[in-house]
Amino acid sequence: MSSSYHPQSDGQTEVLNRVVEQYLCAFAHHKPTSWGKFLLWAEWSYNTSRHSGTEKSPYKITYGKPPPSIPQYLQGISNVEAVDDMLLQRNNMIAVLKQKLLKAQDDMKYFTDKQRREQSFEVGDLVMVKLRPYRQITAKE
């Protein structure tokens, strides 16, 4: 649990706030003052993303099934112009976000592969293994 006067009291809350802030930056980069319009999208994105700790999305953990996909909106289906505009903006935002995610994945792979080198070993080769000390922290400590 966290409070407004002591936000560092909960590590999970700090992580969630940081992730939501990153989502809002991505969604509202073109007009930073419009971030409030994207809070529901940030929540949906967080709740439907696979988390490394559980290997599942919070949505799947809560409801026991994968989240429904968002169908692409076809222009002109709605008779209300504001709804039509909003759903077209959503389509455009989803397309841009997919492109940015693919670029980010490519960048991460490039930089990770840059630090690696191809090695091959034969049975019987002597190798050095670097062991890093690991200290497990338990609730008792």
N, CA, C and O atoms as CSV, one atom per row, in Angstrom:
chain,resi,resn,atom,element,x,y,z
A,1,MET,N,N,0.842,-1.176,0.000
A,1,MET,CA,C,0.000,0.000,0.000
A,1,MET,C,C,0.884,1.234,0.000
A,1,MET,O,O,1.981,1.214,0.558
A,2,SER,N,N,0.422,2.292,-0.611
A,2,SER,CA,C,1.203,3.507,-0.726
A,2,SER,C,C,0.325,4.700,-0.379
A,2,SER,O,O,-0.901,4.632,-0.462
A,3,SER,N,N,0.965,5.780,0.007
A,3,SER,CA,C,0.224,6.995,0.305
A,3,SER,C,C,0.819,8.140,-0.495
A,3,SER,O,O,1.953,8.052,-0.966
A,4,SER,N,N,0.068,9.201,-0.646
A,4,SER,CA,C,0.553,10.323,-1.446
A,4,SER,C,C,1.714,11.042,-0.769
A,4,SER,O,O,2.525,11.671,-1.449
A,5,TYR,N,N,1.809,10.962,0.551
A,5,TYR,CA,C,2.885,11.657,1.247
A,5,TYR,C,C,4.107,10.780,1.454
A,5,TYR,O,O,5.149,11.269,1.890
A,6,HIS,N,N,3.999,9.515,1.155
A,6,HIS,CA,C,5.126,8.598,1.334
A,6,HIS,C,C,5.102,7.565,0.212
A,6,HIS,O,O,4.926,6.373,0.466
A,7,PRO,N,N,5.281,8.029,-1.057
A,7,PRO,CA,C,5.108,7.117,-2.185
A,7,PRO,C,C,6.157,6.021,-2.286
A,7,PRO,O,O,5.918,5.011,-2.948
A,8,GLN,N,N,7.309,6.188,-1.651
A,8,GLN,CA,C,8.351,5.166,-1.746
A,8,GLN,C,C,8.106,4.011,-0.790
A,8,GLN,O,O,8.951,3.124,-0.670
A,9,SER,N,N,6.971,4.000,-0.109
A,9,SER,CA,C,6.711,2.963,0.884
A,9,SER,C,C,6.446,1.595,0.272
A,9,SER,O,O,6.547,0.588,0.972
A,10,ASP,N,N,6.117,1.529,-0.986
A,10,ASP,CA,C,5.759,0.256,-1.594
A,10,ASP,C,C,6.449,0.125,-2.946
A,10,ASP,O,O,6.163,0.888,-3.869
A,11,GLY,N,N,7.346,-0.829,-3.063
A,11,GLY,CA,C,8.097,-1.022,-4.298
A,11,GLY,C,C,7.221,-1.382,-5.477
A,11,GLY,O,O,7.469,-0.935,-6.597
A,12,GLN,N,N,6.186,-2.194,-5.235
A,12,GLN,CA,C,5.290,-2.577,-6.331
A,12,GLN,C,C,4.564,-1.357,-6.890
A,12,GLN,O,O,4.382,-1.232,-8.101
A,13,THR,N,N,4.155,-0.468,-6.007
A,13,THR,CA,C,3.468,0.740,-6.447
A,13,THR,C,C,4.403,1.613,-7.267
A,13,THR,O,O,3.997,2.190,-8.276
A,14,GLU,N,N,5.660,1.712,-6.831
A,14,GLU,CA,C,6.635,2.501,-7.580
A,14,GLU,C,C,6.825,1.941,-8.981
A,14,GLU,O,O,6.870,2.697,-9.951
A,15,VAL,N,N,6.937,0.626,-9.094
A,15,VAL,CA,C,7.120,-0.006,-10.402
A,15,VAL,C,C,5.894,0.242,-11.274
A,15,VAL,O,O,6.027,0.616,-12.439
A,16,LEU,N,N,4.713,0.037,-10.722
A,16,LEU,CA,C,3.480,0.261,-11.484
A,16,LEU,C,C,3.395,1.708,-11.953
A,16,LEU,O,O,3.065,1.967,-13.111
A,17,ASN,N,N,3.690,2.653,-11.061
A,17,ASN,CA,C,3.642,4.063,-11.442
A,17,ASN,C,C,4.630,4.368,-12.563
A,17,ASN,O,O,4.316,5.123,-13.483
A,18,ARG,N,N,5.819,3.783,-12.487
A,18,ARG,CA,C,6.827,4.011,-13.526
A,18,ARG,C,C,6.343,3.453,-14.871
A,18,ARG,O,O,6.505,4.099,-15.906
A,19,VAL,N,N,5.754,2.261,-14.854
A,19,VAL,CA,C,5.264,1.646,-16.096
A,19,VAL,C,C,4.116,2.466,-16.680
A,19,VAL,O,O,4.088,2.721,-17.883
A,20,VAL,N,N,3.176,2.877,-15.844
A,20,VAL,CA,C,2.043,3.677,-16.328
A,20,VAL,C,C,2.550,5.007,-16.886
A,20,VAL,O,O,2.038,5.497,-17.892
A,21,GLU,N,N,3.555,5.586,-16.233
A,21,GLU,CA,C,4.138,6.832,-16.736
A,21,GLU,C,C,4.761,6.618,-18.121
A,21,GLU,O,O,4.625,7.470,-18.999
A,22,GLN,N,N,5.434,5.498,-18.317
A,22,GLN,CA,C,6.017,5.198,-19.631
A,22,GLN,C,C,4.919,5.031,-20.682
A,22,GLN,O,O,5.054,5.523,-21.802
A,23,TYR,N,N,3.838,4.342,-20.326
A,23,TYR,CA,C,2.721,4.194,-21.259
A,23,TYR,C,C,2.159,5.566,-21.641
A,23,TYR,O,O,1.941,5.855,-22.818
A,24,LEU,N,N,1.931,6.401,-20.632
A,24,LEU,CA,C,1.341,7.709,-20.900
A,24,LEU,C,C,2.266,8.567,-21.758
A,24,LEU,O,O,1.798,9.317,-22.615
A,25,CYS,N,N,3.569,8.460,-21.535
A,25,CYS,CA,C,4.524,9.195,-22.382
A,25,CYS,C,C,4.421,8.724,-23.827
A,25,CYS,O,O,4.456,9.536,-24.752
A,26,ALA,N,N,4.295,7.427,-24.020
A,26,ALA,CA,C,4.185,6.894,-25.381
A,26,ALA,C,C,2.863,7.305,-26.026
A,26,ALA,O,O,2.834,7.670,-27.201
A,27,PHE,N,N,1.775,7.249,-25.267
A,27,PHE,CA,C,0.463,7.560,-25.821
A,27,PHE,C,C,0.301,9.052,-26.113
A,27,PHE,O,O,-0.263,9.427,-27.141
A,28,ALA,N,N,0.792,9.896,-25.219
A,28,ALA,CA,C,0.523,11.335,-25.308
A,28,ALA,C,C,1.746,12.144,-25.721
A,28,ALA,O,O,1.817,13.337,-25.428
A,29,HIS,N,N,2.707,11.521,-26.394
A,29,HIS,CA,C,3.927,12.251,-26.749
A,29,HIS,C,C,3.646,13.436,-27.668
A,29,HIS,O,O,4.360,14.438,-27.613
A,30,HIS,N,N,2.624,13.341,-28.506
A,30,HIS,CA,C,2.301,14.410,-29.446
A,30,HIS,C,C,1.642,15.603,-28.758
A,30,HIS,O,O,1.738,16.731,-29.239
A,31,LYS,N,N,0.974,15.353,-27.632
A,31,LYS,CA,C,0.305,16.424,-26.892
A,31,LYS,C,C,0.324,16.050,-25.409
A,31,LYS,O,O,-0.628,15.454,-24.905
A,32,PRO,N,N,1.409,16.399,-24.710
A,32,PRO,CA,C,1.587,15.950,-23.324
A,32,PRO,C,C,0.458,16.328,-22.368
A,32,PRO,O,O,0.230,15.627,-21.382
A,33,THR,N,N,-0.247,17.414,-22.637
A,33,THR,CA,C,-1.314,17.803,-21.715
A,33,THR,C,C,-2.553,16.920,-21.844
A,33,THR,O,O,-3.483,17.035,-21.046
A,34,SER,N,N,-2.568,16.042,-22.845
A,34,SER,CA,C,-3.742,15.179,-23.048
A,34,SER,C,C,-3.596,13.817,-22.371
A,34,SER,O,O,-4.355,12.897,-22.672
A,35,TRP,N,N,-2.631,13.678,-21.462
A,35,TRP,CA,C,-2.348,12.363,-20.863
A,35,TRP,C,C,-3.560,11.774,-20.151
A,35,TRP,O,O,-3.697,10.551,-20.101
A,36,GLY,N,N,-4.429,12.589,-19.610
A,36,GLY,CA,C,-5.596,12.086,-18.884
A,36,GLY,C,C,-6.537,11.268,-19.756
A,36,GLY,O,O,-7.222,10.370,-19.266
A,37,LYS,N,N,-6.571,11.580,-21.051
A,37,LYS,CA,C,-7.433,10.837,-21.975
A,37,LYS,C,C,-6.956,9.404,-22.177
A,37,LYS,O,O,-7.713,8.542,-22.624
A,38,PHE,N,N,-5.691,9.161,-21.841
A,38,PHE,CA,C,-5.100,7.859,-22.132
A,38,PHE,C,C,-4.963,6.958,-20.902
A,38,PHE,O,O,-4.374,5.880,-20.989
A,39,LEU,N,N,-5.497,7.389,-19.766
A,39,LEU,CA,C,-5.368,6.573,-18.554
A,39,LEU,C,C,-6.009,5.196,-18.713
A,39,LEU,O,O,-5.435,4.194,-18.287
A,40,LEU,N,N,-7.183,5.139,-19.319
A,40,LEU,CA,C,-7.833,3.837,-19.508
A,40,LEU,C,C,-7.016,2.947,-20.428
A,40,LEU,O,O,-6.944,1.736,-20.217
A,41,TRP,N,N,-6.391,3.543,-21.466
A,41,TRP,CA,C,-5.544,2.757,-22.367
A,41,TRP,C,C,-4.301,2.261,-21.652
A,41,TRP,O,O,-3.851,1.138,-21.878
A,42,ALA,N,N,-3.746,3.106,-20.785
A,42,ALA,CA,C,-2.568,2.690,-20.019
A,42,ALA,C,C,-2.934,1.531,-19.095
A,42,ALA,O,O,-2.175,0.570,-18.965
A,43,GLU,N,N,-4.101,1.626,-18.453
A,43,GLU,CA,C,-4.558,0.545,-17.576
A,43,GLU,C,C,-4.781,-0.741,-18.378
A,43,GLU,O,O,-4.359,-1.818,-17.957
A,44,TRP,N,N,-5.437,-0.627,-19.522
A,44,TRP,CA,C,-5.686,-1.801,-20.370
A,44,TRP,C,C,-4.364,-2.418,-20.822
A,44,TRP,O,O,-4.198,-3.638,-20.791
A,45,SER,N,N,-3.435,-1.577,-21.237
A,45,SER,CA,C,-2.134,-2.075,-21.705
A,45,SER,C,C,-1.407,-2.818,-20.597
A,45,SER,O,O,-0.838,-3.885,-20.826
A,46,TYR,N,N,-1.426,-2.254,-19.398
A,46,TYR,CA,C,-0.744,-2.898,-18.273
A,46,TYR,C,C,-1.411,-4.230,-17.928
A,46,TYR,O,O,-0.734,-5.241,-17.738
A,47,ASN,N,N,-2.725,-4.222,-17.849
A,47,ASN,CA,C,-3.449,-5.420,-17.412
A,47,ASN,C,C,-3.478,-6.532,-18.453
A,47,ASN,O,O,-3.734,-7.687,-18.112
A,48,THR,N,N,-3.221,-6.204,-19.710
A,48,THR,CA,C,-3.241,-7.232,-20.748
A,48,THR,C,C,-1.842,-7.620,-21.222
A,48,THR,O,O,-1.700,-8.445,-22.124
A,49,SER,N,N,-0.811,-7.030,-20.619
A,49,SER,CA,C,0.574,-7.371,-20.976
A,49,SER,C,C,1.046,-8.547,-20.137
A,49,SER,O,O,0.677,-8.686,-18.971
A,50,ARG,N,N,1.874,-9.399,-20.754
A,50,ARG,CA,C,2.452,-10.519,-20.014
A,50,ARG,C,C,3.530,-9.968,-19.092
A,50,ARG,O,O,4.384,-9.193,-19.521
A,51,HIS,N,N,3.489,-10.369,-17.829
A,51,HIS,CA,C,4.460,-9.912,-16.842
A,51,HIS,C,C,5.476,-11.021,-16.595
A,51,HIS,O,O,5.122,-12.197,-16.517
A,52,SER,N,N,6.733,-10.633,-16.475
A,52,SER,CA,C,7.802,-11.632,-16.375
A,52,SER,C,C,7.720,-12.453,-15.089
A,52,SER,O,O,8.106,-13.622,-15.087
A,53,GLY,N,N,7.236,-11.879,-14.018
A,53,GLY,CA,C,7.173,-12.609,-12.753
A,53,GLY,C,C,6.194,-13.765,-12.764
A,53,GLY,O,O,6.449,-14.810,-12.166
A,54,THR,N,N,5.077,-13.577,-13.442
A,54,THR,CA,C,4.037,-14.612,-13.470
A,54,THR,C,C,3.948,-15.323,-14.813
A,54,THR,O,O,3.299,-16.362,-14.927
A,55,GLU,N,N,4.598,-14.766,-15.827
A,55,GLU,CA,C,4.512,-15.284,-17.196
A,55,GLU,C,C,3.081,-15.214,-17.737
A,55,GLU,O,O,2.750,-15.889,-18.713
A,56,LYS,N,N,2.247,-14.411,-17.112
A,56,LYS,CA,C,0.856,-14.243,-17.548
A,56,LYS,C,C,0.480,-12.775,-17.395
A,56,LYS,O,O,1.169,-12.009,-16.722
A,57,SER,N,N,-0.610,-12.402,-18.023
A,57,SER,CA,C,-1.112,-11.040,-17.847
A,57,SER,C,C,-2.013,-11.006,-16.614
A,57,SER,O,O,-2.622,-12.020,-16.272
A,58,PRO,N,N,-2.109,-9.853,-15.939
A,58,PRO,CA,C,-3.044,-9.748,-14.818
A,58,PRO,C,C,-4.476,-10.083,-15.233
A,58,PRO,O,O,-5.240,-10.627,-14.436
A,59,TYR,N,N,-4.839,-9.763,-16.464
A,59,TYR,CA,C,-6.181,-10.097,-16.954
A,59,TYR,C,C,-6.396,-11.605,-16.936
A,59,TYR,O,O,-7.423,-12.086,-16.459
A,60,LYS,N,N,-5.419,-12.351,-17.461
A,60,LYS,CA,C,-5.558,-13.813,-17.513
A,60,LYS,C,C,-5.577,-14.406,-16.106
A,60,LYS,O,O,-6.309,-15.361,-15.847
A,61,ILE,N,N,-4.784,-13.850,-15.203
A,61,ILE,CA,C,-4.769,-14.345,-13.824
A,61,ILE,C,C,-6.128,-14.111,-13.169
A,61,ILE,O,O,-6.634,-14.980,-12.458
A,62,THR,N,N,-6.715,-12.948,-13.405
A,62,THR,CA,C,-7.995,-12.609,-12.777
A,62,THR,C,C,-9.166,-13.384,-13.378
A,62,THR,O,O,-9.999,-13.918,-12.647
A,63,TYR,N,N,-9.229,-13.445,-14.705
A,63,TYR,CA,C,-10.400,-14.023,-15.371
A,63,TYR,C,C,-10.183,-15.434,-15.904
A,63,TYR,O,O,-11.136,-16.080,-16.339
A,64,GLY,N,N,-8.950,-15.918,-15.876
A,64,GLY,CA,C,-8.675,-17.278,-16.308
A,64,GLY,C,C,-8.691,-17.495,-17.810
A,64,GLY,O,O,-8.681,-18.636,-18.272
A,65,LYS,N,N,-8.714,-16.429,-18.568
A,65,LYS,CA,C,-8.696,-16.535,-20.029
A,65,LYS,C,C,-7.933,-15.338,-20.588
A,65,LYS,O,O,-7.812,-14.314,-19.916
A,66,PRO,N,N,-7.421,-15.456,-21.807
A,66,PRO,CA,C,-6.688,-14.320,-22.379
A,66,PRO,C,C,-7.624,-13.142,-22.629
A,66,PRO,O,O,-8.823,-13.335,-22.825
A,67,PRO,N,N,-7.086,-11.928,-22.623
A,67,PRO,CA,C,-7.944,-10.763,-22.854
A,67,PRO,C,C,-8.488,-10.763,-24.278
A,67,PRO,O,O,-7.840,-11.272,-25.192
A,68,PRO,N,N,-9.672,-10.196,-24.467
A,68,PRO,CA,C,-10.220,-10.133,-25.825
A,68,PRO,C,C,-9.388,-9.187,-26.684
A,68,PRO,O,O,-8.854,-8.193,-26.191
A,69,SER,N,N,-9.287,-9.499,-27.950
A,69,SER,CA,C,-8.540,-8.611,-28.838
A,69,SER,C,C,-9.422,-7.424,-29.203
A,69,SER,O,O,-10.649,-7.508,-29.171
A,70,ILE,N,N,-8.781,-6.336,-29.545
A,70,ILE,CA,C,-9.511,-5.126,-29.908
A,70,ILE,C,C,-9.672,-5.127,-31.423
A,70,ILE,O,O,-8.681,-5.026,-32.146
A,71,PRO,N,N,-10.903,-5.241,-31.916
A,71,PRO,CA,C,-11.077,-5.276,-33.375
A,71,PRO,C,C,-10.766,-3.915,-33.993
A,71,PRO,O,O,-10.958,-2.874,-33.365
A,72,GLN,N,N,-10.292,-3.943,-35.210
A,72,GLN,CA,C,-10.001,-2.698,-35.910
A,72,GLN,C,C,-11.313,-2.039,-36.305
A,72,GLN,O,O,-12.242,-2.701,-36.768
A,73,TYR,N,N,-11.377,-0.738,-36.118
A,73,TYR,CA,C,-12.590,0.012,-36.437
A,73,TYR,C,C,-12.574,0.412,-37.910
A,73,TYR,O,O,-11.557,0.878,-38.424
A,74,LEU,N,N,-13.696,0.229,-38.574
A,74,LEU,CA,C,-13.836,0.641,-39.970
A,74,LEU,C,C,-14.565,1.977,-40.014
A,74,LEU,O,O,-15.644,2.130,-39.443
A,75,GLN,N,N,-13.966,2.928,-40.691
A,75,GLN,CA,C,-14.509,4.279,-40.730
A,75,GLN,C,C,-15.932,4.293,-41.276
A,75,GLN,O,O,-16.250,3.608,-42.248
A,76,GLY,N,N,-16.783,5.095,-40.624
A,76,GLY,CA,C,-18.144,5.277,-41.089
A,76,GLY,C,C,-19.166,4.351,-40.471
A,76,GLY,O,O,-20.358,4.487,-40.745
A,77,ILE,N,N,-18.735,3.407,-39.640
A,77,ILE,CA,C,-19.700,2.493,-39.022
A,77,ILE,C,C,-20.572,3.231,-38.013
A,77,ILE,O,O,-21.769,2.969,-37.901
A,78,SER,N,N,-19.954,4.161,-37.278
A,78,SER,CA,C,-20.708,4.920,-36.282
A,78,SER,C,C,-21.359,6.133,-36.939
A,78,SER,O,O,-20.784,6.760,-37.829
A,79,ASN,N,N,-22.567,6.451,-36.484
A,79,ASN,CA,C,-23.260,7.644,-36.972
A,79,ASN,C,C,-22.820,8.898,-36.233
A,79,ASN,O,O,-23.099,10.013,-36.672
A,80,VAL,N,N,-22.136,8.717,-35.119
A,80,VAL,CA,C,-21.692,9.849,-34.310
A,80,VAL,C,C,-20.264,10.193,-34.722
A,80,VAL,O,O,-19.358,9.367,-34.607
A,81,GLU,N,N,-20.072,11.416,-35.202
A,81,GLU,CA,C,-18.770,11.815,-35.735
A,81,GLU,C,C,-17.673,11.767,-34.670
A,81,GLU,O,O,-16.549,11.362,-34.966
A,82,ALA,N,N,-17.980,12.172,-33.445
A,82,ALA,CA,C,-16.968,12.164,-32.380
A,82,ALA,C,C,-16.501,10.740,-32.083
A,82,ALA,O,O,-15.313,10.506,-31.859
A,83,VAL,N,N,-17.437,9.791,-32.081
A,83,VAL,CA,C,-17.081,8.384,-31.842
A,83,VAL,C,C,-16.233,7.865,-32.998
A,83,VAL,O,O,-15.246,7.160,-32.788
A,84,ASP,N,N,-16.625,8.218,-34.209
A,84,ASP,CA,C,-15.875,7.808,-35.396
A,84,ASP,C,C,-14.435,8.319,-35.320
A,84,ASP,O,O,-13.491,7.565,-35.559
A,85,ASP,N,N,-14.270,9.602,-34.985
A,85,ASP,CA,C,-12.926,10.189,-34.870
A,85,ASP,C,C,-12.110,9.512,-33.779
A,85,ASP,O,O,-10.935,9.200,-33.975
A,86,MET,N,N,-12.739,9.284,-32.624
A,86,MET,CA,C,-12.021,8.675,-31.506
A,86,MET,C,C,-11.541,7.262,-31.856
A,86,MET,O,O,-10.409,6.892,-31.544
A,87,LEU,N,N,-12.397,6.484,-32.497
A,87,LEU,CA,C,-12.017,5.116,-32.836
A,87,LEU,C,C,-10.971,5.071,-33.949
A,87,LEU,O,O,-10.138,4.165,-33.976
A,88,LEU,N,N,-11.007,6.031,-34.859
A,88,LEU,CA,C,-9.954,6.114,-35.877
A,88,LEU,C,C,-8.617,6.494,-35.236
A,88,LEU,O,O,-7.569,5.966,-35.608
A,89,GLN,N,N,-8.665,7.414,-34.269
A,89,GLN,CA,C,-7.440,7.769,-33.531
A,89,GLN,C,C,-6.897,6.549,-32.797
A,89,GLN,O,O,-5.687,6.328,-32.755
A,90,ARG,N,N,-7.798,5.760,-32.221
A,90,ARG,CA,C,-7.371,4.540,-31.530
A,90,ARG,C,C,-6.674,3.590,-32.499
A,90,ARG,O,O,-5.620,3.042,-32.175
A,91,ASN,N,N,-7.250,3.390,-33.679
A,91,ASN,CA,C,-6.617,2.534,-34.690
A,91,ASN,C,C,-5.222,3.031,-35.033
A,91,ASN,O,O,-4.273,2.250,-35.105
A,92,ASN,N,N,-5.104,4.348,-35.246
A,92,ASN,CA,C,-3.800,4.924,-35.590
A,92,ASN,C,C,-2.807,4.746,-34.453
A,92,ASN,O,O,-1.644,4.417,-34.686
A,93,MET,N,N,-3.263,4.964,-33.216
A,93,MET,CA,C,-2.380,4.831,-32.061
A,93,MET,C,C,-1.903,3.387,-31.916
A,93,MET,O,O,-0.727,3.153,-31.638
A,94,ILE,N,N,-2.786,2.431,-32.097
A,94,ILE,CA,C,-2.400,1.021,-31.985
A,94,ILE,C,C,-1.373,0.673,-33.060
A,94,ILE,O,O,-0.414,-0.049,-32.787
A,95,ALA,N,N,-1.564,1.179,-34.277
A,95,ALA,CA,C,-0.610,0.907,-35.359
A,95,ALA,C,C,0.757,1.507,-35.044
A,95,ALA,O,O,1.784,0.861,-35.250
A,96,VAL,N,N,0.770,2.741,-34.544
A,96,VAL,CA,C,2.044,3.395,-34.199
A,96,VAL,C,C,2.729,2.650,-33.061
A,96,VAL,O,O,3.940,2.436,-33.099
A,97,LEU,N,N,1.961,2.253,-32.052
A,97,LEU,CA,C,2.550,1.538,-30.918
A,97,LEU,C,C,3.135,0.198,-31.350
A,97,LEU,O,O,4.195,-0.194,-30.864
A,98,LYS,N,N,2.464,-0.506,-32.251
A,98,LYS,CA,C,3.007,-1.776,-32.751
A,98,LYS,C,C,4.335,-1.549,-33.456
A,98,LYS,O,O,5.284,-2.310,-33.265
A,99,GLN,N,N,4.404,-0.490,-34.280
A,99,GLN,CA,C,5.657,-0.170,-34.966
A,99,GLN,C,C,6.761,0.152,-33.964
A,99,GLN,O,O,7.894,-0.308,-34.110
A,100,LYS,N,N,6.427,0.945,-32.947
A,100,LYS,CA,C,7.432,1.326,-31.947
A,100,LYS,C,C,7.903,0.111,-31.153
A,100,LYS,O,O,9.089,-0.006,-30.844
A,101,LEU,N,N,6.986,-0.790,-30.823
A,101,LEU,CA,C,7.381,-1.995,-30.093
A,101,LEU,C,C,8.298,-2.875,-30.932
A,101,LEU,O,O,9.281,-3.412,-30.419
A,102,LEU,N,N,7.987,-3.028,-32.214
A,102,LEU,CA,C,8.852,-3.819,-33.091
A,102,LEU,C,C,10.235,-3.189,-33.216
A,102,LEU,O,O,11.244,-3.894,-33.211
A,103,LYS,N,N,10.282,-1.857,-33.329
A,103,LYS,CA,C,11.576,-1.177,-33.415
A,103,LYS,C,C,12.351,-1.350,-32.111
A,103,LYS,O,O,13.558,-1.595,-32.136
A,104,ALA,N,N,11.667,-1.225,-30.972
A,104,ALA,CA,C,12.334,-1.400,-29.677
A,104,ALA,C,C,12.877,-2.819,-29.540
A,104,ALA,O,O,13.984,-3.010,-29.036
A,105,GLN,N,N,12.108,-3.820,-29.983
A,105,GLN,CA,C,12.588,-5.204,-29.938
A,105,GLN,C,C,13.821,-5.383,-30.810
A,105,GLN,O,O,14.788,-6.026,-30.401
A,106,ASP,N,N,13.790,-4.813,-32.011
A,106,ASP,CA,C,14.947,-4.911,-32.904
A,106,ASP,C,C,16.172,-4.239,-32.291
A,106,ASP,O,O,17.280,-4.772,-32.360
A,107,ASP,N,N,15.966,-3.057,-31.686
A,107,ASP,CA,C,17.082,-2.349,-31.048
A,107,ASP,C,C,17.666,-3.163,-29.901
A,107,ASP,O,O,18.885,-3.271,-29.770
A,108,MET,N,N,16.790,-3.741,-29.064
A,108,MET,CA,C,17.274,-4.543,-27.931
A,108,MET,C,C,18.056,-5.755,-28.421
A,108,MET,O,O,19.103,-6.087,-27.866
A,109,LYS,N,N,17.553,-6.409,-29.449
A,109,LYS,CA,C,18.253,-7.576,-29.999
A,109,LYS,C,C,19.606,-7.164,-30.563
A,109,LYS,O,O,20.602,-7.855,-30.351
A,110,TYR,N,N,19.648,-6.051,-31.274
A,110,TYR,CA,C,20.902,-5.581,-31.861
A,110,TYR,C,C,21.946,-5.322,-30.772
A,110,TYR,O,O,23.079,-5.792,-30.872
A,111,PHE,N,N,21.563,-4.574,-29.730
A,111,PHE,CA,C,22.524,-4.230,-28.683
A,111,PHE,C,C,22.921,-5.443,-27.845
A,111,PHE,O,O,24.060,-5.532,-27.386
A,112,THR,N,N,22.004,-6.363,-27.646
A,112,THR,CA,C,22.335,-7.584,-26.909
A,112,THR,C,C,23.277,-8.453,-27.724
A,112,THR,O,O,24.266,-8.961,-27.196
A,113,ASP,N,N,22.980,-8.628,-29.001
A,113,ASP,CA,C,23.828,-9.454,-29.860
A,113,ASP,C,C,25.204,-8.833,-30.073
A,113,ASP,O,O,26.176,-9.544,-30.325
A,114,LYS,N,N,25.287,-7.513,-29.972
A,114,LYS,CA,C,26.564,-6.825,-30.154
A,114,LYS,C,C,27.571,-7.227,-29.075
A,114,LYS,O,O,28.777,-7.237,-29.322
A,115,GLN,N,N,27.077,-7.557,-27.884
A,115,GLN,CA,C,27.949,-7.925,-26.769
A,115,GLN,C,C,28.251,-9.419,-26.740
A,115,GLN,O,O,29.066,-9.863,-25.932
A,116,ARG,N,N,27.617,-10.195,-27.595
A,116,ARG,CA,C,27.816,-11.641,-27.604
A,116,ARG,C,C,28.769,-12.028,-28.722
A,116,ARG,O,O,28.910,-11.320,-29.719
A,117,ARG,N,N,29.414,-13.161,-28.533
A,117,ARG,CA,C,30.243,-13.695,-29.611
A,117,ARG,C,C,29.954,-15.185,-29.725
A,117,ARG,O,O,29.688,-15.874,-28.741
A,118,GLU,N,N,30.016,-15.639,-30.935
A,118,GLU,CA,C,29.709,-17.038,-31.213
A,118,GLU,C,C,30.846,-17.920,-30.714
A,118,GLU,O,O,32.011,-17.670,-31.024
A,119,GLN,N,N,30.518,-18.939,-29.951
A,119,GLN,CA,C,31.523,-19.859,-29.433
A,119,GLN,C,C,31.034,-21.281,-29.649
A,119,GLN,O,O,29.842,-21.574,-29.550
A,120,SER,N,N,31.973,-22.146,-29.942
A,120,SER,CA,C,31.603,-23.553,-30.054
A,120,SER,C,C,32.546,-24.365,-29.172
A,120,SER,O,O,33.735,-24.062,-29.075
A,121,PHE,N,N,32.016,-25.375,-28.548
A,121,PHE,CA,C,32.787,-26.216,-27.644
A,121,PHE,C,C,32.640,-27.671,-28.068
A,121,PHE,O,O,31.627,-28.077,-28.637
A,122,GLU,N,N,33.652,-28.420,-27.781
A,122,GLU,CA,C,33.638,-29.857,-28.024
A,122,GLU,C,C,33.562,-30.562,-26.678
A,122,GLU,O,O,33.961,-29.999,-25.658
A,123,VAL,N,N,33.061,-31.770,-26.667
A,123,VAL,CA,C,33.023,-32.562,-25.447
A,123,VAL,C,C,34.455,-32.747,-24.970
A,123,VAL,O,O,35.328,-33.149,-25.740
A,124,GLY,N,N,34.693,-32.454,-23.701
A,124,GLY,CA,C,36.029,-32.601,-23.129
A,124,GLY,C,C,36.796,-31.291,-23.050
A,124,GLY,O,O,37.842,-31.242,-22.403
A,125,ASP,N,N,36.307,-30.207,-23.697
A,125,ASP,CA,C,36.979,-28.910,-23.603
A,125,ASP,C,C,36.881,-28.390,-22.179
A,125,ASP,O,O,35.853,-28.547,-21.521
A,126,LEU,N,N,37.954,-27.771,-21.709
A,126,LEU,CA,C,37.937,-27.132,-20.400
A,126,LEU,C,C,37.409,-25.710,-20.570
A,126,LEU,O,O,37.818,-24.984,-21.476
A,127,VAL,N,N,36.514,-25.336,-19.701
A,127,VAL,CA,C,35.948,-23.990,-19.760
A,127,VAL,C,C,35.985,-23.374,-18.376
A,127,VAL,O,O,35.974,-24.081,-17.368
A,128,MET,N,N,36.029,-22.058,-18.333
A,128,MET,CA,C,35.967,-21.334,-17.064
A,128,MET,C,C,34.518,-20.890,-16.866
A,128,MET,O,O,33.889,-20.358,-17.781
A,129,VAL,N,N,34.009,-21.112,-15.685
A,129,VAL,CA,C,32.653,-20.697,-15.359
A,129,VAL,C,C,32.750,-19.635,-14.282
A,129,VAL,O,O,33.328,-19.860,-13.219
A,130,LYS,N,N,32.176,-18.474,-14.568
A,130,LYS,CA,C,32.186,-17.395,-13.587
A,130,LYS,C,C,30.929,-17.523,-12.730
A,130,LYS,O,O,29.811,-17.368,-13.220
A,131,LEU,N,N,31.127,-17.803,-11.466
A,131,LEU,CA,C,30.006,-17.916,-10.537
A,131,LEU,C,C,29.865,-16.598,-9.794
A,131,LEU,O,O,30.828,-16.076,-9.230
A,132,ARG,N,N,28.683,-16.086,-9.804
A,132,ARG,CA,C,28.433,-14.842,-9.087
A,132,ARG,C,C,27.807,-15.190,-7.747
A,132,ARG,O,O,26.887,-16.005,-7.681
A,133,PRO,N,N,28.300,-14.580,-6.687
A,133,PRO,CA,C,27.697,-14.878,-5.382
A,133,PRO,C,C,26.251,-14.399,-5.349
A,133,PRO,O,O,25.924,-13.325,-5.854
A,134,TYR,N,N,25.417,-15.196,-4.758
A,134,TYR,CA,C,24.001,-14.877,-4.684
A,134,TYR,C,C,23.560,-15.050,-3.245
A,134,TYR,O,O,23.746,-16.112,-2.652
A,135,ARG,N,N,22.986,-14.023,-2.696
A,135,ARG,CA,C,22.506,-14.086,-1.322
A,135,ARG,C,C,20.994,-13.938,-1.353
A,135,ARG,O,O,20.453,-12.916,-1.775
A,136,GLN,N,N,20.344,-14.974,-0.900
A,136,GLN,CA,C,18.889,-14.950,-0.896
A,136,GLN,C,C,18.408,-14.221,0.344
A,136,GLN,O,O,18.857,-14.500,1.456
A,137,ILE,N,N,17.508,-13.300,0.149
A,137,ILE,CA,C,16.939,-12.545,1.261
A,137,ILE,C,C,15.571,-13.135,1.556
A,137,ILE,O,O,14.725,-13.246,0.668
A,138,THR,N,N,15.366,-13.503,2.784
A,138,THR,CA,C,14.084,-14.084,3.167
A,138,THR,C,C,13.310,-13.107,4.030
A,138,THR,O,O,13.834,-12.071,4.439
A,139,ALA,N,N,12.076,-13.440,4.300
A,139,ALA,CA,C,11.233,-12.578,5.122
A,139,ALA,C,C,11.713,-12.536,6.566
A,139,ALA,O,O,11.392,-11.597,7.295
A,140,LYS,N,N,12.480,-13.543,6.991
A,140,LYS,CA,C,12.951,-13.594,8.370
A,140,LYS,C,C,14.036,-12.561,8.640
A,140,LYS,O,O,14.216,-12.134,9.781
A,141,GLU,N,N,14.750,-12.162,7.613
A,141,GLU,CA,C,15.881,-11.250,7.812
A,141,GLU,C,C,15.456,-9.824,7.974
A,141,GLU,O,O,16.299,-8.944,8.148
